[in-house]
């Protein structure tokens, strides 16, 4: 029987949850460096190679909301164990894959495991740590680990691929995942919604999962088939139709999968909209910076990974500071500040050049963007779960995870298309390949900065200042806050 009544037990529970999130986040980026080796070894076609990443993104983004809600009903610790075990088994199957189809299927299964375990882990965190300064500190550690995971994945992927082989980037998850699943009953409390005995909304679950999955698929495949193609437009229309059907179902069933009453909370609404913009501005930054370092500056995979170390350190420090600042000033001003830091870093990145130097041209904007990531990732999560009831923990966790993941997929699709289009235009004017690539990355960074600025404006207007102030005051008193509507 697990017990989290002592500070030591809570620290061990937090360590387990953060290790889980680190593994889930890192797996979204660790295979990027290994793609050339994977393509050569398994004889991937160039078109299919991107699906090593897309299959994970598709399943993860499509099933997040369902995963969070199932955790509320079936038990959060139980779903944590199931999701982590599935993730570990899928990683083993991926490392053993002998064909491109086997690896893509294993990556999709990994994404499904991640979609089950990630919202379960976050909802366990919110139900284990009391709202206020205690939860803020826990989410600060969570945010530091999650934010650094994206950067560390690039370095770890390069090291494992070069020294052992691409299979190692998948095999490394197996012992860690099984250990975390084994430790869960000892370290984590079981909890579920008080409505766990009620009927589960199967039509709602099917339509929202199908709608989100088709929407993510539309985004990740639009670069291949064309944004304005009939295929993309039909897929987008199909996703919209499924999501509209989901809304119609939820408004009529007695016990919906997603009770829309949760959106009466102004801060929760605002946090999820802003979370979308955080994902759109940030997730693609790692992709663009990595390509610039390797394709323009000629960095090796390991050297490109090492270039992320200062960024990782800045994320860890800023996320820890953000949790303390939220307790003192509230989540709203820190979130706005974080998004402005992100915008400043991305605007600085627009000044990159063909003969740029890491120390003079990359270090400064990387640190600025990292501070913004630490501030915004932690605070938008705090805002999204602030004032929610224990019954809503999985739903609120699934919603903010989904917002950020959809935002990341949408932002990457848009910015990659902008970068490719600008590069093609530069090549037609006679620019060198390196200059054309640099032009494309620079333009994409400027659009990413625009997303961050828009996010800051939305955070300033959509998130309740009263909720933010009351959260800070209650945290200082050691009390929980009730949501305003």
HELIX and SHEET records of a PDB file:
HELIX    1   1 UNK A    7  UNK A   42  1                                  36    
HELIX    2   2 UNK A   46  UNK A   49  1                                   4    
HELIX    3   3 UNK A   51  UNK A   74  1                                  24    
HELIX    4   4 UNK A   76  UNK A   96  1                                  21    
HELIX    5   5 UNK A  100  UNK A  128  1                                  29    
HELIX    6   6 UNK A  133  UNK A  163  1                                  31    
HELIX    7   7 UNK A  168  UNK A  187  1                                  20    
HELIX    8   8 UNK A  202  UNK A  225  1                                  24    
HELIX    9   9 UNK A  230  UNK A  250  1                                  21    
HELIX   10  10 UNK A  260  UNK A  264  5                                   5    
HELIX   11  11 UNK A  266  UNK A  291  1                                  26    
HELIX   12  12 UNK A  292  UNK A  296  3                                   5    
HELIX   13  13 UNK A  301  UNK A  306  1                                   6    
HELIX   14  14 UNK A  309  UNK A  329  1                                  21    
HELIX   15  15 UNK A  331  UNK A  349  1                                  19    
HELIX   16  16 UNK A  358  UNK A  362  3                                   5    
HELIX   17  17 UNK A  363  UNK A  385  1                                  23    
HELIX   18  18 UNK A  390  UNK A  392  5                                   3    
HELIX   19  19 UNK A  393  UNK A  428  1                                  36    
HELIX   20  20 UNK A  433  UNK A  462  1                                  30    
HELIX   21  21 UNK A  465  UNK A  477  1                                  13    
END                                                                             
